[in-house]
Amino acid sequence: MDSATIALLDGLDPTESGKYAALSKASNVPYTTLWHRAHGRPSIQDKAKSQQYLTPSEEEALVNYLLRMANNGFPIPIIYTRSLAAVIACQRTSIFEATPNETIRPPGKNWHRAFQKRHPK
């Protein structure tokens, strides 16, 4: 949870005037950040998670698979994770979607680099 969300959850007295300004001074979070978060704007991290090709649990499963293969002596080059991600996405849509014949776009050409930054292990 980020500092703006924590500050809003802790809050101040609702009858106090200038609530966001006082909360900003007390929590050392910018006033505009508190105002936008209170009015429904998601944090940068939450927005990024919703725009990722794979869900966080699918990415964690992929990381576990890659580590298990490396421990067994069959390390998979990071560039091939892109095709593994496409397979995971195809399986996800065939399970949950009513029309499995839709074409699933593969991840972008640099997806594996962002994946490696998110999961350095």
C-alpha angles and dihedrals in degrees: 000000000000126000095256092055091047091049091051092048092050091044131162134254106308091217091060114105118234091029097171094045092051092044090049092054093045096048100031091234119132116264093233092052091054093046094049093045091050090052096053107273109140122229119261091253093051092048091049091051091054091052098050121114093232128034117250091254091051090050091050090051090050091050091050090050093050092048092047091051091048091050089052091054099259106103113188116218112244092239090067092059087082092066091044089053090052090053091050091050092049091051091048093053094044090054100044105026125083092216109051093176093079114116113245115215113230119239118273122278092257096041092109091059093054089045090053091050091051092047110029093170 
